[in-house]
Every structure is written in structure tokens, then in C-alpha cells.
Amino acid sequence: AEFCPLNLTAQKESPTDFPTFDDVAEESHCGKGSENIIGVDLKEAVRLTREFDGYIAKNNDYVTTNVPSVLDLKGVVFHESRSGATFAANAMLALNPTKHRLYSESRPPEFAMKACGEGYPECSVKAAANLMKDVVYMMSRSNDLRKENMFFVFHPESTRTMETFRTAFPTTPWIFLYRNPIDAMLSQGGDPAFSLEPSSMGKTFIKKGKYTMDDITTKGMTAVQQATFCLSALRNFRDADGLGLAVKYSTDLVEDLIDTIFPKHFHTPVGRDGKERILKVYKENGYSEDG
């Protein structure tokens, strides 16, 4: 695993300027080849970290120096693409920049989610979930004692291996952002926000429709990929026991976040100041026909 110290100040001060994890990494000089990157054995690093945190927890009364705390994972967002995920991410951080940490389309946990492949041909759901728990644990530690809560927004393709997340964090609430399928297609234009390389689920979807790969155009593959995201979300809703919530992308999204998603689903209070910050972000990059 590769570790690099992140500078989260810029994202906290201006969420709309640093909407994704890659933006934060670039601002922190953590791009490919950076001298700030350190490579270590992940399994050993996790073992030592948990051992250290356990010691601190048992001897808290005797520890006088500031030590890292572990943030509470309050909720995550899956989405269809072009369906308000950027605004939702910015709102999560804007709600309480001092107490919240946001990872939007961060590659480490998404790699863990897909480590065993779609359909889990390489290893079990449990194996992928154990890896994801370790990755998220390392990302949840903070040396800012004011931080309390953490949120993730995952890339659309991660929806196809959502079982990994649900196995790793069986009590964490999540939402799936979707929109009118025609609007979703039109908003992609000729440059979809996800890979058009046929996934295993996409190939199965095409085969069931009695098509061949040669029959599928670029627009057709865009539709197929988005269909796999939605079908995966639907499959996971069936046994989510209320932890999953489908949210339609519309002009009502800001009210949905303020009135329902944050206070009732993610159990994160929304005060007057937080509401004003979310509304400010909404004015900057809220609802648009392009998503």
C-alpha cells in the first residue's frame, strides 16, 4: 500500500473546488511519482496501527500527548453517474467542515471493493470485505481532534460490488442516487464518466437481451453500464433492511438532504449554520440538467 500525507484544509475551506479525492491528492502533492509517497506492507501496517490504537484506548488516562482518533463512518453514497453525487459530496462536507471528513471517489476503498472481481470469481465477498475494513480503518484515523464523522461517495462502477461494502459495514446507512434514464443518458454526451469496457455483469445483460457485442454502439454501452449500476442497487435494496435509500436526482435533492437524508438516515444533525452552508453550495453547483 502507498501512503501520503493529505492536506485537507483547502477542501474544507472550498468543497466545490476540490470535489474528488484526486483533486485533494493533487493539492497535497501526492500524485504518481511524488516523493511524499511511502510504500509499506498493508497487513503489517494495519496490525501495528490497531495494536497502537488499542493500547491508547486502554491507557487513555495516562496519555498526555495528542494521538489520532478514529472517525465514525456515518454514511456513504452510491450513484448512477450524473445524478447529483458531486453536490451530495460537497453538502456532506459543508454541513460541518470542522467535524466532517469526506472521501469522494477515493481509489483505495474502491480497489478493495472490487479486489475479488465482479461476481467474486477470485475470492469471497468476506475476503474483499476484510480488505475494505482495513483500508477504511486506516483512512478513518485523524490527528485533528475536532473531527468526528466520515463520509464516502463511491464511483458508479463500485455499485456492482456493493456487497463488499455491505458485508464490511453491515450497520452503515447508504443511499443510491438515480435519475430519469433518458436524462442520465443525454447528460453523458460522448464522454461518459465511467469505463465503457464491458463488465462481466454488462456482458450478461447484453446476452440476455439476445444481442452480441458487435451490436452495441458507444451510446448503447453507456446505457448498458448505467443499467448494471441500477440493477446492482436494486438487488442490494431487497435485503438492506432499511439501510439503503433510493434518492431521485431533482430540484428537491437539497431539501431531501437537509430534511431527510442527513438527520433521519445518516443520523447527523442539521443546524441553522449547516443548512445555510449547504444552501450556499447548492447555489454554486446544485441541480443542473447535466447532473
N, C-alpha and C positions, 0 to 999 in steps of 0.2 A: 504494500500500500504506500501511496505517496501522501505526505502531509505538508501543509504550507500554512503559515500564519495569515489569517484573514483580517483585513481592515474593514470592519462593518460600519464604521462611522458614516461614510458617505451614503451608504444605502439607507441608514437610519434617518439621516437628515433630508434625503431626497429619494424616496422609494421609486418614483416614476423614472428617474434617470438610471437606476440600477435594478431593472425588473427581474433579471435572471441570475443564477449562480455564476454563470460565465462572466457576466458583467462585473460582479463582485470580485471574482478571481483575477480578472484583468486589472482592476483598480488596485488590487493587493499585490500586483507583480508576481502572480502565481501561475502564469501561463506556461506552456510547454517549454522546457529547457531552462526555466528560471533557476537561479542559484538558491532561491529561497526554499525550493522543494527538497524534502528529505524522504528517502525511501527506507522503510522498515518492514519487518515481518508483522503482518496484521494480527495474527493469532497471538503472538507473544506480546505485542503492544496492548492488546485488549486485556490479556491476562494480568499484566502488570498494572494497568490502569484500574481495573476492577479491584485488584488487591489493595492498591493505594487508596481508592475511594472508600473501600470497606474499613480500612484502618482509621481513616479520618472520621467516618461515621461513628465508630466505636469510641474514639478518643476526642470527640468534638470539644469537650470541656477543657481539654489540655492544649488544644491547638490555638495558637495566638496569631499566626500569620494568615493572610488571605489565601484560601485554597479554592480550586474550582468547584462549582456546584453543578448538579445535573438538572437540566431543564425538563419541564413536563410537556410531553407531546400532546397538545390539545386537539389537534385535528389536521386532516390532510385533504387536498383537492385533487381529484382525477377529472379529466375533461376530454371533450370530443375534438378540441382544437378550434380556434377562432370562436370561442364561446364564453369569453369573459374571464379567462383564467388570470390574465395579467392584472386586470382590475382587482380580482379577488385577492391576488397575492399582495398587491400594493395596499389594499384595505386591511389585510391581516397585520401588516407592519404599522400602518398609520394609526390603527386602533390604539396601540400603546407602544410607541417606539422604544421607550425606556425598558419595558418589561418583556417585549416580544423579540424573538429571533425568527427569521424567515429563510427557508431554503427553497428557491423556485427553480424547478427543472435541474436539480443538482445531480450530477452523474453518479457519485458513489452509491447512494441507496438504490438508484435505478439500475445500476450494474448488478447489485446484489439481487434485486427482484427478478432479473432476467438471467441470473447465473446458470440456472439449470435448463434454460430454454423454454419456449412456449410449449405447454403440454407436459413439461418436466421430463423430457427423454433422457437428460444427462444425469439427473439426481432428483431427490424427492422435494416436495414442497417444504417439508420440515427442514431439510438441509439449506435450502435457499433462505428460509425464514431465519434460521440461526445466524447466517451470514449477515442478513439485513439488520438483525437486532444488534450485532456487534458494531456494524458501520454506523447505525443511528446513535448508538450509545456514545461512540467517540465524538460524533458531531453534536451531541446534546450537552457537552460539558462547556462551561463558561467561566472565565475569570472575572466577569463583570457581575458582582453580587446583586445588582439590581435586576438582572434578567431572571425571568421565571418560566415563561412559556415559549414553546417552539411549534412552528407550523411548517408543513411541506406542501408544495404544489408539484405534482409529478407530470412528466411529459406524457402526451396522449398514448404513446406506444406502451407505457408501463401498465396501462389498464388491462392489457392482455395477460399479464401475470399478477393481477391484483390479489390472487390467492396467497401469494408470498407475503404481502403486507398484512392481510387479514389474519394469517397464521402467526406472524411475528407479533402483531399488536391487536389481539382479539377484542380489546375493550376500547380502542381508539375510534372515535367517530370520523366519518368521511363523507364527502359529497361528490357527486358526478355532475359536472356542468355540461349541458347539451343545448341544442337549438334546432330550429326548423332545418331539416336535412338539405333542402334546396338552398337555403341561405348559407348553410355551412359549406356546401359545395362551391357556391359562387364566390364566397369570401376567400377561398383558397387561390383562385385565379390559376395562373400557370406555375406557381411556386408554392406547393404545399408545405406546411410547417412540420412535416414528418416524412420518413423514408417511404418511397414507392416500391422498394424491394419487397416482393411478395412474402408475407409472413406465412408460417405453417397454417395458421388459422385462416388467413386470406385465401390460400390455395384450396383449402377445404370448402370455403364459402363459394369460390368460383366453380369448383367441381360439382357441388350440389345444385348450382344453377345451370348445369349442363353446358357450361362454356369451356373453352380452352384458354390457355394463357395468351395465345395469339389473337384471341377475340377481344382482349381487354385493352382499351386505349388508356392514355395517361389519365384522362378525366375518369374513366371507368375504374382504374386502380385507386384513384383518390377516394372514390365512393366506396370501394371495397374495404379499404383501410379504415375509413370512418365507421363503416358498418361493423367491423370487428371490434372497434372500441366500444360501441354502444351495446353490442351483443354480450361482450365480456362484462360490462357494467350490469346489464340486466341479469345475467347469470349470478352475479355476486349479490345483487339486491335480494334475491329469493331467500337466502339463508343468513342475511346480515342482522336479523333480529332488531331492526330499527336503527342500527348504527350507520347505515347508508342512507343518503338523502339525495334524490334526484332534483336538480335545480335548473330550471329553464333560463337561458340567457335572454333577457329582455330589458326594457327600461325599468322594470321592477327589481332588478338584481340588487341595487343599492339598498332598497328597503328590505329585501329578503335577508341580506347580510346583517343589517342593523337590528331588525326586529325578530328574526328567527334563527339564522344560522349561528351567529356569534353567541347570543345569550342562551338559546334553548338547545342547540345541537352541540356546539363546541364548549358550552358552559363557560364562556368568557364574557364578563360583564361589559356593557357598553355605556359609558358615562357621557355626559354632555360634551366634554372636550374630545373624547374619542369619536363621537358622532360627527362633530364639526370637522375633524381631520379626515374622516372617511368621505364626507361630502365634498371636501376640497379636492381630494384625489379623484373623486368621480367627475368633477368638473374638468379636471385635467385630462383624464383618459378613461372616462366611464363608457357607457354604451355607445356603440357605433355599428353601422351595418356591416363593417369589415371584421368585427369581433375584436 
